[in-house]
């Protein structure tokens, strides 16, 4: 019974978010989110002067498409160690 309630509540929340995303404020936040995503990528490329840009791109693609959360965590720790060592 509790699981059914949680699923209905989740569905109502999704519908509410979908309605909100169609408002002017929701569209503004969506555009703002895209802007900051591009800004974040720009900052990654600026910081990557100490690290080979190609390696960072390969890591981003690898982390994005790997199904294993444990491997993603391992790669994230590995990248942090590399960046800290290069600094």
N, C-alpha and C positions, 0 to 999 in steps of 0.2 A: 504494500500500500504506500509506504514511504517513497519507494523508488518511483512509483507512478506519479506521486505528487511532485517529486523533484524533476521528472521529465516534463511535466506540464508547466511547471514554473520556469524551467529552462527555455521551453518553447515560447512562452509569453515574453520572456526577456529578449529573445532573439527577434520576435516580432516588434517589440518596442524599439530596439536598436535599429531595425530596418526602417521603421517609420521615421525615427529621428534622423537617420542618414539622408532622408529625402528633404529635410527642411533646409533653410538657408544656412543655419548654424552648422548642421551636419555636413553640408557640402563644403563649407569654409574649413572645418576641421579636417576633412578629407584632403583638400588641396594643401593645407598646412602640413599634414602628415607626409604627403608626397614631397613637398619642398624640403622638409627636414631629412627625409631619406636620401635625397640627392646631396644635401649638405653633408650628411654623414659619410657618404661614399667619397665626396670631395676631400673631407678631412682624412679618411683612410689613405687616400693616394698621396696627400701631402706628408703624412707621417711616415709613409713607406719609403722615404728617401734612405732611411737607415737599413731597410730590408728590401729585398728584391720584390718589385711589384708583381711580377709573374707568380711568385710563390704565394703571395697573399691572395691573388685571384683564384689560384688552384685551391687554396684552403677554404675560401668562401664557397666556392662551387662544391667542394667535397662536403663541408659541413651542411650545406643546404640540402644535398641529395642523399645523404647517408641515413639509413633507417635506424641505426643503432645509437641510442642515446649515450651509452657508455663510451663508444668511440668518439662521439662528438665532444664529450667532456674531456677525454684524453687529448684530442687535438686542440681544444681550447686552452687547456693547461700548457700544452707544448708551445703554442703561439705566445702565450703570456711570458713563458720562460725565455723564449727567443727575444721578444721585445724588451724585456727587462735586462737581458744580457747585452743587447746591442746598445742600450742607453748609457 
